[in-house]
Amino acid sequence: MTKAKLPFPLSPTELDDKILAYAQRKVPARRAYRPPLWLSGLATASIIGVAVLLAIPEQSEILAPTALPELAAPAKAKTRRILQTQREEAMTVSADALSVFPAAENVMESDTTSAKMLAAQLASEDLRQQLEQLSTLVSNGKTEQAETAYDELKRRCKNCALAATLEQALADYLGGN
Amino acid sequence: MMAYQNGDAAAFELLYRRHKDGLFAFLFWHYPRAAVVEELAQDTWMAVIDAARRYQPRARFRTWLYQIAHNKLVDHWRRQDNRHAPLDTVTKTACAEAADSIEQQRNVDTLMAALAGLPQEQKNALLLQEQGFSHADIAEITRVGMETIKSRLRYARKQLREHLGEEP
């Protein structure tokens, strides 16, 4: 500030004692932990989230019996497309190959066989997926609903070689799960 | 302060011991009279204790403490209405303990007299700066704009130099 220095007197002990005694008397009571406001907001949002998550499977289970044949449709279409493409390719190749390579006919046959295997695999996966959904319904205590859906599945997929009862089918495909 | 707010009395003692002398000196520079300084210091600290329950750490504790002290000073100025205290009201004996020699004592007395001659707002800004507060802190404590603080400090230093006969 200037060349001279300001004095620095110390707080007297009596004053210190008086103030500290006052502080001791007025010490706020220990407060119970109060969570911040944002925490209660987060909790509410979480509860709503969980409720929504629980509601979604409920809805899909209700729709399951009618939705099952529809779910199978895209898989069938995919299989059909793959088979068609492979057959066309095989036919194109065979026209040229037969003239120059007598074994080409066998190759074409093996291509068709692999396409059929692939189709069977896809169909099997699709069937397994549907049976898993039925298994979920059974687990949730909706056995009657699951059995109705299974009957519908058997009716629509006569070539699937499905077991007579849902219980058996689940045991065959899902190992009893 | 948060610890004291949660019932830890020892935490307040620690806080008090850290800031008590600085605050006491600051008040003494304003009013070099033991009775007044003790009263102002006591009022300030009691206000801190009373406000502990609703304390929220918006600023540094020290800034908040001096803000309360500033309010107490303003109340005192209003009560006393001694914006330009006569030089003879300065108690020379109050400074005696802080000065080692007669020469030093004379310098201190001259400086305190020069300070006493300053308008309260200018003196306050200058003394807060002497306590190590930045312009922004002083503006927050006194609740005025930064430019006003700069202006007050400029005028205060000018007047002080004139009074003390120092070169700018």
Interface residues (C-beta under 8 A of the other chain):
Chain A: M1 T2 K3 A4 K5 L6 P7 F8 P9 L10 S11 P12 L15 D16 K18 I19 L20 Y22 A23 Q24 K26 V27 P28 A29 R30 R31
Chain B: Y4 Q5 N6 G7 D8 A9 F12 E13 Y16 K20 D21 L23 F24 A25 F28 W29 P32 A34 V37 E38 A41 Q42 W45 M46 I49 D50 A52 R53 A94 C95 E97 A98 A99 N107 V108 T110 L111 M112 A114 L126 E130 R157 L160 R161 L164 E166
